Amino acid sequence: MEILMRLPSMSAEFKGWLFEYEFEESLKDEPRLSRRWVFKEARKIEEPGTVVEKKEVLVKLIAAY
């Protein structure tokens, strides 16, 4: 969570895409480590939020798992 909290602040000029991948259990025996992960979703980042907003989103995401 500490690493995620270091994302750009609201005053930073940052826009772009965030790509998420997740470990696929059925591919755990794949010889190449990179093939054990599958694409989950992509999000366009328009405006970074405040630290409080980022923390709220992260808490919700963690609770969903």
Contacts in CASP RR format, 6 or more apart in sequence:
PFRMAT RR
TARGET T0000
AUTHOR 0000-0000-0000
METHOD contacts of the structure
MODEL  1
MEILMRLPSMSAEFKGWLFEYEFEESLKDEPRLSRRWVFKEARKIEEPGT
VVEKKEVLVKLIAAY
1 58 0 8 1.000
1 62 0 8 1.000
4 54 0 8 1.000
4 58 0 8 1.000
5 51 0 8 1.000
5 54 0 8 1.000
5 55 0 8 1.000
5 58 0 8 1.000
7 48 0 8 1.000
7 54 0 8 1.000
8 14 0 8 1.000
8 48 0 8 1.000
9 48 0 8 1.000
9 49 0 8 1.000
9 50 0 8 1.000
9 51 0 8 1.000
10 47 0 8 1.000
10 48 0 8 1.000
10 49 0 8 1.000
10 50 0 8 1.000
12 48 0 8 1.000
14 45 0 8 1.000
14 48 0 8 1.000
15 45 0 8 1.000
15 46 0 8 1.000
15 47 0 8 1.000
16 44 0 8 1.000
16 45 0 8 1.000
17 42 0 8 1.000
17 43 0 8 1.000
17 44 0 8 1.000
17 45 0 8 1.000
18 42 0 8 1.000
18 43 0 8 1.000
18 45 0 8 1.000
19 39 0 8 1.000
19 41 0 8 1.000
19 42 0 8 1.000
20 39 0 8 1.000
20 40 0 8 1.000
20 41 0 8 1.000
20 42 0 8 1.000
20 43 0 8 1.000
21 37 0 8 1.000
21 38 0 8 1.000
21 39 0 8 1.000
21 40 0 8 1.000
22 37 0 8 1.000
22 38 0 8 1.000
22 40 0 8 1.000
23 36 0 8 1.000
23 37 0 8 1.000
24 36 0 8 1.000
24 37 0 8 1.000
24 38 0 8 1.000
27 35 0 8 1.000
27 36 0 8 1.000
27 37 0 8 1.000
27 38 0 8 1.000
28 36 0 8 1.000
30 36 0 8 1.000
48 54 0 8 1.000
END
